[in-house]
Amino acid sequence: MKIKSVFLLTPLIILFSSLLGQPKYEFRGVWIATVDNIDWPVSGQWDSEKQKEDFKRILDMHQRNGMNAMIVQVRPAADAFYPSQYEPWSQWLTGEQGKPPSPYYDPLQFMIEETHKRGMEFHAWLNPYRANFNINTASIASNHITRIHPEWFLTYGDKKYFNPGNKEAQKFVVNVVQDIVKRYDVDAIHMDDYFYPYRIPGKEFPDEQSYKNSGTKLKKDDWRRSNVDSIILALSNVIKQEKKFCRFGISPFAVWRNKKDDPRGSDSKAGQTNYDDLYADILLWLKKGWIDYVTPQLYRGINDDKVAYEKLLDWWSRHSYDKHIYIGHGIYRGLTNESPGWGDPNQIPEQIKLLRRYPNVQGSVYFSSKTFEKNPFGWNDSLQNEYYKYPALLPPMRWIDNEKPWPPIVERSISNDSVVHLKVRPDPRNRVELKYYVIYQYPMESHSDPFGNTPKYFSRIVVKPEGFEYIDVLSSSHFSYRYVITSVGRNNNESDLSEIAILVQPGGKWEFYKP
C-alpha cells in the first residue's frame, strides 16, 4: 500500500451551538445545466482546456458551500457530452452538433473524476424525451436520431420530442442509459420533469394517431401514463442489471396532483400536474421501488398562495414510500424577486430549517449552479458559515445494500512530543468498495456520541481509498482527546468505529494512553 498524501491539520476546534440542527447525513446537491449553456460550458467557450478549468472552479465553489453531490446534464436533447455510439456530440459543448471537442477529451469522464476527487457524488442528468430544443435554430447533425428515424418523433410548439408511445423510441432511450451506466462510474442516473411536455394552451400533443394505432383499450390519459410507466420500469431494470449501486432518481414538478382532483393529492392549486398533464405517476414508481429517490421541484416560496413550499414539503415527506426525498430549491428566484417570498433573505435558510424537521427528507438540490456565482442575499455565506458549515455524509440507501466496510487499519506514532502520525490503509478483508475515510476528533471529557446524528466531531473527509498518511500538530489547549477513523463504502454505509488513539498530556508531553 502506497501512502500518497500527507495532511497537516490545525489543532482540533470543539464545535458548539452553530452545529445545532445540522444532520450528520444529508444530501446537498446542485444542478449543473448544459442545455442552452445555462451553467456550463460558457456559450462560445469551446476550448477544452478552458472548459476544464471552469468546471473545476465550479466544483471548488460548491465544495466551499458544503455541497456533496453534483447533478450534471450530460444528455440535454438526444445529444451527448461524451463519445456515444448512439448520439452526436452536443452543440452546447462545441457550438455545432456532431463536432468533437478540441483539444479532444471526454467531458463526462473528466467531470466524474474531478467530482469524485472532492468526495462528491456525480449524478448523470438526462432529459428522457426532448430531441430538438428549438426546431428553428438548433444545430442538428446528419447522424442525429431525428434524421435517422423521423417517424419516432412528434413536433410540439418549437420543440421535437420522442413519441412516448413508440416502443422502438423507448428502447433507444433505454440503450442510451445502459451505455452510460456500463461505461462510466456514475453514482446515479437522474431524469427531470419533461416526460410528456408541459401543455401549450390551445394545442394538443399530436399523438392521436399513435394512440389509435396502439390498439389499446385504455383511455388516452391512462395510455399515456402507461407509456411513461413502461420506460421507467425498463430503465430501472437495466440500471440495476448493469450496476447494483447506481441509483435512479427523478426530479418531478412540485405537484403530483391537486387535492381537488384526488383526495391523495396536495393542498395546492397548480395549473398543471405530474399525473394529469405530464403523465408521470411518481407515487407509483416510488411505491413499486422502480426509483431510488425523488427530487420534487419546490421552487415556490413559503406561504405561496398556489404551491406553498411548506405544504408540499409536508406532502412529499408523507409519500416517500421509504425511498429518499431531496427537496429541489428554486434558488434562482432570488435573482429576480418576481415570485412571492423570494425577496426575503431568509427564504432559503427557512426552507432548509423546515426540511430538516422531517426525518423522511434527506436533503436538498439547488437550481441552478450559476445562481451561486452571484450569491443572492449572501446565501453562499449562509451555507458556508452556518447551515452547511461542516461536511455531511451522503445518506446510504439501505434497500440497495446494507453491508458495512471494515474499519481501516491504522499505524500510529508521535514525534517531537507533539506531532501525531497516523498511517491509514484499508482492511484486506473488505468486500465493499471504499469511497473515502472520515476522521473524527473529540475530547475525552465529552460524553456525547461522536458517531451520532450530528457532524460535531468531524475533522475531515479523506478521499483516498487506497490509504493515506495523516499528520496533526497537537494542541496543549486540551488535556486529552481521541482520534477515530471510519471507512465509507460505495453505498455510503459507514464502518464501525476504529479506536485509533486516546491521547493524554502528562507533564507537558503528549503520549498514547494504553487502556
MOTA-V600131 format. One record per residue. N is the residue number from 1. D_LAST is the distance of its C-alpha to the last C-alpha in Angstrom with 2 decimals. Layout:
n: [N,N]
d_last: [D_LAST,D_LAST]
This chain:
n: [1,2,3,4,5,6,7,8,9,10,11,12,13,14,15,16,17,18,19,20,21,22,23,24,25,26,27,28,29,30,31,32,33,34,35,36,37,38,39,40,41,42,43,44,45,46,47,48,49,50,51,52,53,54,55,56,57,58,59,60,61,62,63,64,65,66,67,68,69,70,71,72,73,74,75,76,77,78,79,80,81,82,83,84,85,86,87,88,89,90,91,92,93,94,95,96,97,98,99,100,101,102,103,104,105,106,107,108,109,110,111,112,113,114,115,116,117,118,119,120,121,122,123,124,125,126,127,128,129,130,131,132,133,134,135,136,137,138,139,140,141,142,143,144,145,146,147,148,149,150,151,152,153,154,155,156,157,158,159,160,161,162,163,164,165,166,167,168,169,170,171,172,173,174,175,176,177,178,179,180,181,182,183,184,185,186,187,188,189,190,191,192,193,194,195,196,197,198,199,200,201,202,203,204,205,206,207,208,209,210,211,212,213,214,215,216,217,218,219,220,221,222,223,224,225,226,227,228,229,230,231,232,233,234,235,236,237,238,239,240,241,242,243,244,245,246,247,248,249,250,251,252,253,254,255,256,257,258,259,260,261,262,263,264,265,266,267,268,269,270,271,272,273,274,275,276,277,278,279,280,281,282,283,284,285,286,287,288,289,290,291,292,293,294,295,296,297,298,299,300,301,302,303,304,305,306,307,308,309,310,311,312,313,314,315,316,317,318,319,320,321,322,323,324,325,326,327,328,329,330,331,332,333,334,335,336,337,338,339,340,341,342,343,344,345,346,347,348,349,350,351,352,353,354,355,356,357,358,359,360,361,362,363,364,365,366,367,368,369,370,371,372,373,374,375,376,377,378,379,380,381,382,383,384,385,386,387,388,389,390,391,392,393,394,395,396,397,398,399,400,401,402,403,404,405,406,407,408,409,410,411,412,413,414,415,416,417,418,419,420,421,422,423,424,425,426,427,428,429,430,431,432,433,434,435,436,437,438,439,440,441,442,443,444,445,446,447,448,449,450,451,452,453,454,455,456,457,458,459,460,461,462,463,464,465,466,467,468,469,470,471,472,473,474,475,476,477,478,479,480,481,482,483,484,485,486,487,488,489,490,491,492,493,494,495,496,497,498,499,500,501,502,503,504,505,506,507,508,509,510,511,512,513,514,515]
d_last: [28.81,30.23,28.41,31.20,29.96,28.08,27.25,27.07,25.96,26.44,23.66,22.30,24.86,23.95,26.59,28.47,31.81,33.36,31.11,32.34,34.08,32.80,31.58,28.82,31.26,34.80,37.60,39.28,42.29,45.50,48.77,50.29,53.94,56.09,59.31,61.92,59.31,57.83,54.43,54.33,56.00,58.33,61.90,63.75,60.61,60.99,59.45,56.37,54.37,54.98,54.05,50.70,50.05,50.98,48.74,45.71,46.59,46.76,43.32,41.84,43.52,42.13,38.62,38.86,40.01,36.89,38.60,36.96,40.02,43.51,46.44,49.03,52.61,53.39,56.56,58.56,62.00,62.14,61.17,58.07,55.61,54.87,57.13,58.44,60.89,61.88,62.30,63.38,61.44,61.35,63.91,61.22,59.40,62.38,65.28,67.11,66.13,65.76,65.24,62.02,59.81,60.72,59.02,57.90,54.39,52.81,51.86,49.85,47.71,47.26,46.33,43.79,42.05,41.99,40.79,37.93,36.88,36.16,34.05,37.02,38.80,42.44,44.82,48.26,50.86,54.21,57.35,58.56,62.33,63.53,65.56,67.65,66.48,69.99,73.03,75.03,72.78,70.01,69.91,70.20,69.97,72.31,69.50,68.14,68.04,70.56,73.11,72.31,72.32,74.11,74.76,71.08,71.20,72.58,73.48,72.66,73.41,72.71,69.97,69.95,67.58,66.79,68.62,65.85,68.30,68.78,66.68,67.07,65.81,62.79,62.05,62.34,59.71,57.38,57.90,57.05,53.73,52.93,53.65,51.19,48.34,49.05,49.24,46.79,43.10,43.82,41.30,44.15,47.89,49.09,52.61,54.30,56.87,60.04,60.94,64.51,65.33,65.69,69.23,71.91,74.33,77.54,76.35,75.21,72.87,75.34,74.04,76.92,78.26,74.87,74.53,77.98,77.35,74.12,76.08,73.39,74.22,71.54,72.54,72.12,69.11,67.36,68.33,66.80,63.52,63.58,64.01,60.90,58.92,59.87,58.60,55.29,54.75,55.83,53.52,50.56,51.24,51.68,48.59,46.34,48.19,47.52,43.89,41.74,39.57,42.51,43.14,46.57,47.21,50.36,51.20,54.06,56.34,54.98,57.14,57.24,60.22,61.66,61.65,65.45,65.62,62.87,61.15,57.85,58.40,57.05,58.67,60.13,63.50,62.95,66.19,64.73,61.86,59.85,61.39,64.99,65.56,62.98,62.90,59.12,57.74,54.12,53.18,54.45,52.32,49.16,50.06,50.80,47.61,49.66,47.75,44.06,44.49,47.23,47.70,50.59,52.39,52.27,54.11,55.86,54.66,53.39,56.39,58.61,61.76,61.86,58.39,55.90,52.40,50.73,52.94,52.36,48.61,48.59,50.93,48.95,45.69,47.47,48.74,45.73,45.87,42.09,42.48,41.36,43.45,43.35,45.89,48.43,49.16,52.53,51.28,54.47,56.44,55.04,57.29,60.52,60.22,62.74,60.85,60.23,56.97,56.18,57.42,54.53,51.58,49.31,50.39,47.51,44.79,46.14,46.31,42.64,41.68,43.91,42.59,38.96,40.00,40.72,37.89,40.39,40.88,38.32,39.69,42.63,45.00,47.39,50.97,51.40,49.79,52.60,52.37,49.13,51.12,53.08,50.22,52.34,51.49,48.48,46.62,44.71,43.38,42.53,40.47,38.71,38.00,37.35,37.71,36.17,34.30,31.09,30.99,31.17,30.24,33.27,33.49,33.26,36.28,34.90,38.38,38.51,35.18,31.93,29.82,26.56,25.50,22.31,19.51,19.94,18.41,16.95,16.82,15.31,16.30,17.30,20.80,22.74,19.75,20.31,20.84,18.22,19.48,18.57,20.79,21.15,23.17,24.12,22.92,25.98,25.94,27.10,30.45,30.50,32.06,29.77,31.11,28.35,24.70,23.32,20.85,19.22,17.87,17.10,16.03,12.87,15.58,17.32,17.58,19.73,19.12,19.08,20.43,23.28,26.96,27.12,26.33,24.87,21.90,23.63,23.51,25.81,27.16,27.56,30.49,29.70,29.22,29.34,26.31,25.87,24.23,22.70,22.76,21.86,22.79,20.24,21.76,21.49,22.56,19.13,16.53,13.58,13.56,12.36,14.25,15.18,18.07,20.33,23.49,26.79,29.56,33.33,33.82,31.23,28.75,25.18,22.36,19.25,16.38,14.64,11.15,11.86,9.94,8.43,10.82,11.64,14.94,15.21,18.83,19.99,17.91,15.45,12.47,9.41,6.19,3.78,0.00]
